[in-house]
């Protein structure tokens, strides 16, 4: 695997990450790039936890989703 980035890799990263950074900048306008990355990481981890909690064993709908 090559360690170099292509123009296409950079363009794709900008498409994926720009909206996320824009949201962080709207919610926390004074956040530095490093702080924005940390905030984004925490938000994504929490979203993944919630997603995992909502998964149902063996395809049954969870009680949370029925309500």
C-alpha positions as semicolon CSV with decimal commas, in nm:
position;residue;x (nm);y (nm);z (nm)
1;X;0,000;0,000;0,000
2;X;0,136;0,341;-0,095
3;X;0,178;0,612;0,169
4;X;0,120;0,893;-0,078
5;X;-0,213;1,069;-0,115
6;X;-0,375;1,130;-0,447
7;X;-0,573;1,437;-0,543
8;X;-0,882;1,215;-0,544
9;X;-0,809;1,105;-0,183
10;X;-0,788;1,467;-0,072
11;X;-1,103;1,567;-0,260
12;X;-1,295;1,277;-0,105
13;X;-1,170;1,365;0,245
14;X;-1,279;1,726;0,200
15;X;-1,626;1,615;0,084
16;X;-1,668;1,387;0,385
17;X;-1,512;1,604;0,656
18;X;-1,607;1,960;0,555
19;X;-1,972;1,935;0,668
20;X;-1,862;1,787;1,001
21;X;-1,609;2,063;1,062
22;X;-1,864;2,326;0,960
23;X;-2,107;2,190;1,218
24;X;-1,838;2,196;1,490
25;X;-1,744;2,552;1,392
26;X;-2,110;2,660;1,413
27;X;-2,161;2,503;1,754
28;X;-1,819;2,600;1,897
29;X;-1,692;2,897;1,693
30;X;-1,380;2,951;1,906
31;X;-1,260;2,591;1,887
32;X;-0,914;2,533;1,742
33;X;-0,856;2,265;1,478
34;X;-0,728;2,030;1,750
35;X;-1,028;2,100;1,971
36;X;-1,259;2,051;1,673
37;X;-1,102;1,711;1,604
38;X;-1,141;1,612;1,969
39;X;-1,505;1,725;1,975
40;X;-1,575;1,540;1,652
41;X;-1,415;1,225;1,791
42;X;-1,627;1,236;2,107
43;X;-1,945;1,296;1,906
44;X;-1,871;1,008;1,667
45;X;-1,788;0,770;1,954
46;X;-2,115;0,856;2,131
47;X;-2,312;0,814;1,807
48;X;-2,155;0,470;1,757
49;X;-2,246;0,371;2,116
50;X;-2,607;0,478;2,060
51;X;-2,617;0,290;1,730
52;X;-2,485;-0,026;1,897
53;X;-2,732;0,005;2,186
54;X;-3,022;0,025;1,939
55;X;-2,918;-0,293;1,756
56;X;-3,149;-0,579;1,830
57;X;-3,038;-0,937;1,880
58;X;-3,155;-1,172;1,607
59;X;-3,338;-0,900;1,416
60;X;-3,610;-0,824;1,671
61;X;-3,712;-0,460;1,708
62;X;-3,598;-0,309;2,037
63;X;-3,849;-0,163;2,280
64;X;-3,694;0,183;2,226
65;X;-3,779;0,173;1,857
66;X;-4,138;0,057;1,915
67;X;-4,223;0,366;2,121
